[in-house]
Amino acid sequence: MSRVAVITGAAGGLGRALCGQLVAQGWQVWALDLPSPALAEMSGGAVSALPLDLTDDSAVAAAAGQILAVHPAIDLVIHSAGVTQIRAFADSTPESHRRVMAINHFAVVALTAQLLQAVRRARGVHLAISSVAGFAPLHHRTAYAASKHALEGFIKSLRSEEAAHGVACLIAAPAFIATNPGRAEVQADGIARPGAAVDGFDEITPDAAAATILRGLARRKNFIPVGRVARVGHVVNRLFPGLYERLMRRQATR
């Protein structure tokens, strides 16, 4: 019997790459994302595409019910949906900060609650796609960093509770992924799609990032740094946080 995965943010970038590589490994995948032609064209074969606004709790509950009616046990939930915000805090609004938190953190909480028992039945995995900004500061990303810090705190704490049920709670932390290189796509409130920023460096491709994440998943690694910047940044920030902050600020303000 095929293993079953649910992936949010599945229609583009890293989510799409993860979906494709899991299907190639024989998984059945439920692909969740906002309605779009890109999502619709994914449906068929081992992929069931499900249009969904993750910030709508009632829609999340309905989508979960649809999935569970077919698969009462879920082996893997990948929380890949997310946005960034590229803007100084002084120029941001509380409303935009709340929106980033709603998508990057509270949507994960809502879907996890709906699928908690199903993942327990499979003794499966919750895998959250965080960021370097989830464990370290990042210039002009106050809302984004706050949301990813909250996400990591949630998943790490959930790990302790779910261990008794044989469930793993993992975090993958990419640096800059070249999803849409050179296309900033920044909205009026500074919110943008991850991978579309123009201030990234040492970027990796979505396929390379997905391969790294799935290797970590196979080993059930609690923390999976993705890319050289993430690997080095995690070590430097842990051992020398002051040095990390100076290096980060120097690179970000060039």
Secondary structure, 3 states (H helix, E strand, C coil): CCCEEEEECCCCHHHHHHHHHHHHCCCEEEEEECCCHHHHCCCECCEEEEECCCCCHHHHHHHHHHHHHHCCCCCEEEECCCCEECECHHHCCHHHHHHHHHHHHHHHHHHHHHHHHHHHHHCCEEEEECCHHHCCCCCCEHHHHHHHHHHHHHHHHHHHHHHHHCCEEEEEEECCECCCCCCCCCCCCCEECCCCCCCCCCCECHHHHHHHHHHHHHCCCCEEEECHHHHHHHHHHHHCHHHHHHHHHHHHCC
